[in-house]
Amino acid sequence: MHGKIIFYEDKNFQGRSYESSNDCADMSSYLSRCHSCRVESGCFMAYDRSNYMGNQYFMKRGEYSDYQRMNGFSDCIRSCRMIPMHRGSYKVRIYEKENFGGQMHEMMDDCDNFQDRYRMSDCQSCNVMDGHWLMYEQAHYKGRMMYMRPGEYRNYRDMGTSGMRFMSMRRVTDSC
């Protein structure tokens, strides 16, 4: 099943619109700004900077009438990425330090608090082997988040998350 999202220039689904079922690195090609959207199917990550950078927000099926107020961001959506549905196992290795250093723990399910479960005060790199994951700045899946698809993440600062500490992580499942 493919995802479908419709972006609108203004709040409350007003103004020009742009419909997408794919990744979009720069919304300015289609709209001068984006302040609301509807996710008709699938799951997406929205970013407040182009090229999938900046603050991220997970969007599942539903209506988002005021992107700024809902997320507390000072800007509008500038890029988005569709999260493909994953059927199968989930597996990630999290590391306390950059470049896969320090403590390492392998996870196959959600973890609402790295400190409580692993006595790990920070997670600065990871290797996502299977599935798609959301990593959160605070315990219990709160605060700013970062989408992790399969691959190696040696240093989160290279992804525009300077100053962020990650404390919890969960799987993006078929039900979003």
LOLUMKOL-621058 format. One line per 2 residues: number of its first residue (from 0); for each residue x, z, y of N, C-alpha, C. Coordinates in nm, 4 decimals. Last residue first. Example, Ala and Ser with C-alpha at 12.3 -4.5 7.8 and 13.67 -1.06 7.14 Angstrom:
residues 2
1	1.2850:0.7080:-0.2250:1.3670:0.7140:-0.1060:1.2900:0.7870:0.0030; 1.3190:0.7800:-0.5690:1.2300:0.7800:-0.4500:1.3200:0.7800:-0.3300
//
This chain:
residues 176
175	0.1043:1.1792:0.2202:0.1529:1.2018:0.3564:0.1090:1.3378:0.4033; 0.0612:1.1302:-0.0374:-0.0561:1.1716:0.0400:-0.0229:1.1914:0.1876
173	0.3128:1.0759:-0.1327:0.2168:0.9660:-0.1235:0.0939:1.0022:-0.0413; 0.5324:1.2792:0.0766:0.4683:1.2392:-0.0486:0.3662:1.1295:-0.0258
171	0.8252:1.3698:0.1877:0.7137:1.2886:0.2352:0.6518:1.2310:0.1099; 0.9393:1.7061:0.1400:0.9253:1.5689:0.0925:0.8111:1.4997:0.1654
169	1.1098:1.9116:0.3840:1.0040:1.8834:0.2876:0.9993:1.7355:0.2545; 1.3052:2.1817:0.5071:1.2975:2.0409:0.4685:1.1842:2.0229:0.3689
167	1.4655:2.3907:0.7585:1.3703:2.3670:0.6499:1.3587:2.2166:0.6254; 1.6627:2.4042:0.9553:1.6343:2.5254:0.8787:1.5331:2.5064:0.7658
165	1.9174:2.2695:1.1558:1.8058:2.2441:1.0666:1.7879:2.3602:0.9706; 1.9860:2.2618:1.4993:2.0163:2.3222:1.3702:1.8955:2.2996:1.2827
163	2.1029:2.0512:1.7621:1.9947:2.0929:1.6714:2.0520:2.1564:1.5464; 2.3163:1.9554:1.9072:2.2655:2.0889:1.9394:2.1537:2.1367:1.8492
161	2.2262:1.6184:1.8742:2.3256:1.7154:1.9199:2.2600:1.8482:1.9565; 2.1087:1.4040:1.7496:2.0480:1.5366:1.7351:2.1440:1.6467:1.7787
159	2.1924:1.1384:1.7190:2.1282:1.1804:1.8431:2.0611:1.3161:1.8357; 2.3358:1.0892:1.4976:2.1989:1.0374:1.4982:2.1217:1.0843:1.6211
157	2.5668:1.2238:1.5152:2.5754:1.0783:1.5292:2.4377:1.0143:1.5357; 2.4842:1.4761:1.4448:2.5045:1.4471:1.5873:2.5148:1.2978:1.6129
155	2.4886:1.4853:1.1673:2.3603:1.4621:1.2344:2.3762:1.4298:1.3830; 2.6984:1.3440:0.9498:2.7027:1.4182:1.0754:2.5757:1.3879:1.1544
153	2.6451:1.2144:0.7113:2.7664:1.2958:0.7219:2.7686:1.3852:0.8446; 2.4204:1.1198:0.5079:2.4152:1.1644:0.6468:2.5298:1.2639:0.6665
151	2.3506:0.8556:0.2894:2.4399:0.9659:0.3247:2.4317:0.9932:0.4740; 2.0218:0.7837:0.1464:2.1506:0.7513:0.2072:2.2306:0.8761:0.2373
149	1.6724:0.7508:0.1839:1.7884:0.7543:0.0952:1.9165:0.7053:0.1644; 1.5797:0.9029:0.5028:1.5530:0.8141:0.3899:1.6777:0.8111:0.3020
147	1.4584:1.1456:0.7028:1.5743:1.1143:0.6201:1.5299:1.0241:0.5061; 1.3648:1.2339:1.0286:1.3288:1.1597:0.9075:1.4563:1.1196:0.8339
145	1.3515:1.5423:1.1835:1.4297:1.4219:1.1628:1.3913:1.3622:1.0273; 1.1926:1.7451:1.4410:1.2162:1.6991:1.3049:1.3012:1.5736:1.3025
143	1.1374:2.0514:1.6226:1.1734:1.9099:1.6163:1.2100:1.8724:1.4735; 0.9069:2.2913:1.4756:1.0065:2.2435:1.5712:1.0327:2.0946:1.5572
141	0.8642:2.3731:1.1243:0.8258:2.3763:1.2659:0.9403:2.3239:1.3520; 0.8799:2.4476:0.8501:0.8454:2.3120:0.8915:0.7946:2.3060:1.0352
139	0.9825:2.7018:0.8060:0.8392:2.6789:0.7848:0.7910:2.5478:0.8470; 1.2446:2.7143:1.0550:1.1880:2.7468:0.9240:1.0383:2.7164:0.9236
137	1.3294:2.4352:1.2671:1.2952:2.5742:1.2430:1.2421:2.5916:1.1003; 1.3866:2.1632:1.2515:1.4753:2.2498:1.3286:1.4506:2.3981:1.2998
135	1.3478:1.9870:0.9420:1.2942:2.0548:1.0598:1.3953:2.1514:1.1204; 1.3314:1.6746:0.7820:1.4108:1.7948:0.8046:1.3673:1.8539:0.9382
133	1.1586:1.4992:0.5423:1.1562:1.5416:0.6822:1.2343:1.6717:0.6921; 1.2359:1.2293:0.3137:1.2287:1.3711:0.3503:1.2164:1.3877:0.5009
131	1.1869:1.0270:0.0294:1.1944:1.0338:0.1750:1.1627:1.1773:0.2146; 1.3745:0.9549:-0.2769:1.2605:0.9936:-0.1949:1.2891:0.9926:-0.0459
129	1.7023:1.0488:-0.3735:1.5717:0.9934:-0.4099:1.4651:1.0434:-0.3139; 1.9280:1.1290:-0.2270:1.9443:1.0415:-0.3433:1.8133:0.9764:-0.3841
127	2.0685:1.2070:0.0635:1.9350:1.1853:0.0073:1.9496:1.0835:-0.1049; 2.2902:1.4330:0.1526:2.2886:1.3078:0.0791:2.1508:1.2973:0.0134
125	2.3823:1.5851:0.4685:2.3078:1.5773:0.3430:2.3232:1.4398:0.2805; 2.4892:1.8321:0.7087:2.4990:1.7005:0.6458:2.4171:1.7027:0.5165
123	2.4309:2.0822:0.8084:2.4876:1.9837:0.9005:2.5114:1.8464:0.8399; 2.2447:2.3578:0.8207:2.2611:2.2411:0.7353:2.3075:2.1292:0.8268
121	2.2854:2.7147:0.8336:2.2764:2.5838:0.8963:2.2930:2.4764:0.7899; 2.2944:2.9413:0.6841:2.2464:2.9547:0.8215:2.2325:2.8203:0.8928
119	2.1960:3.0172:0.3671:2.2638:2.9139:0.4446:2.2094:2.9181:0.5863; 2.0772:3.1431:0.1557:2.1691:3.2193:0.2406:2.2574:3.1244:0.3213
117	1.8797:2.9990:0.0267:2.0189:2.9713:-0.0089:2.1221:3.0564:0.0656; 1.6271:3.1044:0.1094:1.6476:3.0545:-0.0270:1.7951:3.0466:-0.0657
115	1.6625:3.1944:0.3787:1.6049:3.2812:0.2761:1.6391:3.2345:0.1342; 1.7816:2.9656:0.5002:1.8445:3.0974:0.5072:1.7932:3.1889:0.3954
113	1.5988:2.7563:0.4624:1.7313:2.7497:0.4001:1.7979:2.8869:0.3945; 1.2697:2.7539:0.4115:1.3676:2.8338:0.4845:1.5016:2.8331:0.4101
111	1.1080:2.5878:0.2640:1.0583:2.6289:0.3953:1.1575:2.7150:0.4735; 1.1608:2.3079:0.0839:1.2238:2.4372:0.1115:1.1848:2.4797:0.2523
109	1.0254:2.1005:-0.1785:1.0293:2.1479:-0.0403:1.1003:2.2829:-0.0310; 1.2460:1.9800:-0.4418:1.1149:2.0134:-0.3854:1.1340:2.0678:-0.2443
107	1.4941:1.9473:-0.5178:1.4026:1.8466:-0.5687:1.2603:1.8734:-0.5198; 1.8260:1.9988:-0.4000:1.6827:2.0274:-0.3921:1.6041:1.9114:-0.4516
105	2.1352:2.1531:-0.4245:2.0555:2.0372:-0.4616:1.9095:2.0779:-0.4636; 2.3733:2.2634:-0.1901:2.2589:2.2964:-0.2746:2.1804:2.1686:-0.3009
103	2.6887:2.3760:-0.0906:2.6062:2.2610:-0.1258:2.4935:2.3115:-0.2162; 2.8935:2.5171:0.1696:2.7984:2.5332:0.0600:2.7209:2.4040:0.0365
101	3.1432:2.2863:0.2970:3.0791:2.4172:0.2846:2.9876:2.4238:0.1634; 3.0723:1.9330:0.3650:3.1567:2.0512:0.3486:3.0754:2.1791:0.3351
99	2.9819:1.6746:0.4263:2.9559:1.7318:0.2945:3.0463:1.8513:0.2639; 3.0262:1.6298:0.6992:3.1048:1.5580:0.5985:3.0987:1.6231:0.4604
97	2.9475:1.9611:0.8278:2.9582:1.8159:0.8391:3.0433:1.7598:0.7255; 2.8098:2.2257:0.6159:2.8963:2.1711:0.7208:2.8946:2.0191:0.7205
95	2.6227:2.2782:0.4145:2.6334:2.3702:0.5268:2.7101:2.3093:0.6445; 2.4204:2.0256:0.2743:2.5523:2.0857:0.2926:2.5539:2.1680:0.4208
93	2.1976:1.9192:0.0183:2.2198:1.9647:0.1557:2.3525:2.0396:0.1609; 2.0856:1.6527:-0.1651:2.1893:1.7565:-0.1601:2.2101:1.7905:-0.0133
91	1.7747:1.5661:-0.3113:1.8634:1.5675:-0.1951:1.9666:1.6780:-0.2131; 1.5150:1.3930:-0.4650:1.6397:1.4661:-0.4846:1.7263:1.4523:-0.3595
89	1.2214:1.3193:-0.6403:1.2808:1.3496:-0.5102:1.4073:1.4296:-0.5366; 1.0843:1.0582:-0.8509:1.1429:1.1895:-0.8236:1.1976:1.1977:-0.6815
87	0.7934:0.8596:-0.7739:0.9083:0.8970:-0.8558:0.9619:1.0321:-0.8125; 0.7145:0.6569:-0.5165:0.6635:0.7090:-0.6434:0.7843:0.7386:-0.7292
85	0.6698:0.6446:-0.1764:0.7677:0.6645:-0.2830:0.6979:0.7220:-0.4052; 0.5929:0.4276:0.0875:0.5454:0.5221:-0.0131:0.6457:0.5259:-0.1280
83	0.7988:0.4073:0.3796:0.7430:0.3481:0.2577:0.6988:0.4561:0.1601; 0.7195:0.4603:0.7009:0.7775:0.5319:0.5879:0.7167:0.4727:0.4615
81	0.8049:0.2582:0.9757:0.7094:0.2852:0.8691:0.7827:0.3577:0.7562; 0.9002:0.3640:1.2941:0.9477:0.3221:1.1617:0.8400:0.3563:1.0597
79	0.9219:0.2781:1.6412:0.8576:0.3422:1.5261:0.9104:0.2831:1.3972; 0.9878:0.3449:1.9908:1.0127:0.2739:1.8653:0.9416:0.3471:1.7526
77	0.8768:0.4786:2.2065:0.9608:0.3615:2.2345:0.9941:0.2811:2.1095; 0.6189:0.6716:2.3372:0.6765:0.6152:2.2159:0.7532:0.4883:2.2527
75	0.7138:0.8428:2.6453:0.6199:0.7788:2.5539:0.6934:0.7275:2.4305; 0.8225:1.1752:2.7485:0.8251:1.0293:2.7501:0.7245:0.9744:2.6490
73	0.8421:1.4383:2.7138:0.8253:1.3928:2.8512:0.8181:1.2412:2.8603; 0.6559:1.6034:2.4572:0.7655:1.5186:2.5019:0.7375:1.4717:2.6432
71	0.4567:1.7442:2.3398:0.5350:1.8133:2.4397:0.6552:1.7315:2.4855; 0.2828:1.6234:2.1653:0.4174:1.6530:2.1190:0.5021:1.7305:2.2175
69	0.0401:1.6012:2.3029:0.0408:1.6429:2.1632:0.1796:1.6902:2.1201; 0.1107:1.4972:2.5489:0.0554:1.6326:2.5412:0.0651:1.6871:2.3993
67	0.2071:1.2354:2.4713:0.2888:1.3320:2.5465:0.2390:1.4747:2.5293; -0.0094:1.1078:2.3323:0.1184:1.1326:2.2672:0.2001:1.2408:2.3391
65	-0.3200:1.1288:2.2995:-0.2303:1.1605:2.4098:-0.0963:1.2040:2.3522; -0.4506:1.0556:2.0641:-0.5026:1.0066:2.1924:-0.4108:1.0332:2.3113
63	-0.4185:0.9630:1.7670:-0.3282:1.0365:1.8554:-0.3565:0.9880:1.9972; -0.5881:0.9735:1.4595:-0.5860:0.9274:1.5983:-0.5008:1.0215:1.6823
61	-0.4718:0.8893:1.1225:-0.5441:0.9656:1.2232:-0.5302:0.9046:1.3614; -0.2238:0.9142:0.8796:-0.3528:0.8558:0.9154:-0.4275:0.9466:1.0121
59	0.0671:1.0584:1.0390:-0.0065:1.0123:0.9221:-0.1408:0.9590:0.9702; 0.3759:1.0799:1.1886:0.2360:1.0433:1.2100:0.1757:0.9931:1.0802
57	0.6318:1.2781:1.3173:0.5701:1.2258:1.1957:0.4224:1.2002:1.2219; 0.8567:1.2097:1.5728:0.7307:1.2729:1.5368:0.6700:1.2014:1.4173
55	1.1660:1.2775:1.7388:1.0893:1.2090:1.6355:0.9597:1.2854:1.6102; 1.3767:1.2142:2.0175:1.2818:1.3008:1.9488:1.1969:1.2186:1.8537
53	1.6314:0.9614:1.9548:1.5601:1.0603:2.0344:1.4699:1.1483:1.9513; 1.5854:0.6379:1.7968:1.6656:0.7494:1.8479:1.5752:0.8456:1.9256
51	1.5120:0.3791:1.7180:1.4889:0.4945:1.6301:1.5741:0.6155:1.6697; 1.5413:0.1949:1.9273:1.6354:0.1935:1.8148:1.6312:0.3210:1.7316
49	1.4288:0.3892:2.2138:1.4362:0.2684:2.1311:1.5427:0.2845:2.0225; 1.2783:0.7147:2.2038:1.3803:0.6229:2.2535:1.3827:0.5008:2.1621
47	1.0942:0.8671:2.0742:1.0758:0.8524:2.2189:1.1884:0.7728:2.2846; 0.9402:0.7513:1.7722:1.0595:0.7958:1.8445:1.0382:0.7759:1.9938
45	0.7530:0.8160:1.4788:0.7564:0.7637:1.6151:0.8755:0.8274:1.6858; 0.7126:0.7237:1.1505:0.7875:0.8104:1.2401:0.7862:0.7412:1.3746
43	0.4132:0.6993:0.9464:0.5136:0.6447:1.0370:0.5908:0.7566:1.1041; 0.2145:0.6125:0.6644:0.2806:0.7139:0.7458:0.3918:0.6484:0.8263
41	-0.1094:0.4613:0.5824:0.0329:0.4876:0.5684:0.0823:0.5996:0.6580; -0.3480:0.3403:0.8219:-0.3046:0.3661:0.6847:-0.1542:0.3887:0.6834
39	-0.3976:0.3708:1.0911:-0.5092:0.3363:1.0044:-0.4756:0.3557:0.8575; -0.3218:0.5569:1.3518:-0.2623:0.5211:1.2243:-0.3786:0.4960:1.1294
37	-0.3245:0.4834:1.6890:-0.4087:0.5108:1.5726:-0.3314:0.4686:1.4487; -0.1971:0.6175:2.0010:-0.1949:0.5276:1.8852:-0.2933:0.5754:1.7794
35	-0.0694:0.6306:2.3387:-0.1618:0.6728:2.2330:-0.1520:0.5738:2.1174; 0.1254:0.5355:2.5110:0.0845:0.6752:2.5260:-0.0191:0.7219:2.4245
33	0.3765:0.3247:2.5848:0.2841:0.3563:2.4761:0.2516:0.5041:2.4822; 0.4571:0.0430:2.7999:0.4653:0.1858:2.7648:0.3681:0.2075:2.6485
31	0.4457:-0.2278:2.7897:0.5315:-0.1676:2.8919:0.5508:-0.0175:2.8687; 0.4728:-0.3830:2.4683:0.3969:-0.3043:2.5638:0.4923:-0.2437:2.6667
29	0.6590:-0.5506:2.3374:0.5152:-0.5737:2.3211:0.4305:-0.5033:2.4263; 0.9140:-0.4749:2.3926:0.8929:-0.6175:2.3666:0.7441:-0.6515:2.3647
27	0.9074:-0.2049:2.3973:0.8969:-0.2724:2.5267:0.8833:-0.4238:2.5106; 0.9585:-0.1012:2.1461:0.8188:-0.1297:2.1808:0.8059:-0.2091:2.3107
25	1.2005:-0.1628:1.9299:1.1832:-0.1555:2.0760:1.0425:-0.1991:2.1144; 1.1891:-0.1616:1.6549:1.3033:-0.0965:1.7191:1.2863:-0.0803:1.8698
23	0.9571:-0.1118:1.4231:0.9668:-0.1736:1.5547:1.0739:-0.0973:1.6331; 0.8577:-0.1806:1.0875:0.9406:-0.1078:1.1824:0.9435:-0.1846:1.3137
21	0.5123:-0.2828:1.0306:0.6556:-0.2821:1.0053:0.7272:-0.1898:1.1035; 0.2670:-0.3299:1.1096:0.2769:-0.2797:0.9733:0.4230:-0.2683:0.9329
19	0.0980:-0.3017:1.4262:0.2172:-0.3229:1.3455:0.2009:-0.2661:1.2051; -0.0424:-0.4053:1.7351:-0.0639:-0.3632:1.5963:0.0609:-0.3946:1.5138
17	-0.0926:-0.3060:2.0613:-0.0019:-0.3778:1.9716:-0.0185:-0.3196:1.8322; -0.2869:-0.3357:2.3652:-0.2536:-0.2757:2.2349:-0.1577:-0.3666:2.1585
15	-0.3566:-0.2353:2.7056:-0.3148:-0.3336:2.6060:-0.2764:-0.2631:2.4770; -0.5997:0.0312:2.7570:-0.4947:-0.0628:2.7955:-0.4624:-0.1596:2.6840
13	-0.6580:0.3231:2.5489:-0.6918:0.2295:2.6569:-0.5729:0.1384:2.6852; -0.6518:0.5489:2.3855:-0.6651:0.4161:2.3264:-0.7096:0.3107:2.4277
11	-0.5902:0.7820:2.5315:-0.7264:0.7592:2.4814:-0.7534:0.6147:2.4402; -0.3375:0.6498:2.7540:-0.3986:0.7577:2.6762:-0.5390:0.7158:2.6335
9	-0.2070:0.3099:2.7270:-0.2557:0.4284:2.7974:-0.3119:0.5320:2.7012; -0.1178:0.1172:2.5434:-0.0375:0.1497:2.6614:-0.0781:0.2823:2.7252
7	-0.1265:0.1822:2.1927:-0.1973:0.1516:2.3174:-0.1119:0.1960:2.4359; -0.0775:0.0672:1.8574:-0.0283:0.1368:1.9764:-0.1056:0.0898:2.0990
5	-0.1692:0.1090:1.5301:-0.2032:0.0364:1.6531:-0.1605:0.1233:1.7709; -0.0483:0.0604:1.2001:-0.0568:0.1455:1.3183:-0.0875:0.0571:1.4391
3	-0.0440:0.0694:0.8545:-0.0912:-0.0048:0.9712:-0.1086:0.0936:1.0862; 0.1413:0.0297:0.5457:0.0881:0.1050:0.6572:0.0416:0.0139:0.7691
1	0.0541:-0.0834:0.2171:0.1295:-0.0941:0.3408:0.0626:-0.0119:0.4495; 0.0844:0.0000:-0.1196:0.0000:0.0000:0.0000:0.0878:0.0000:0.1244
//
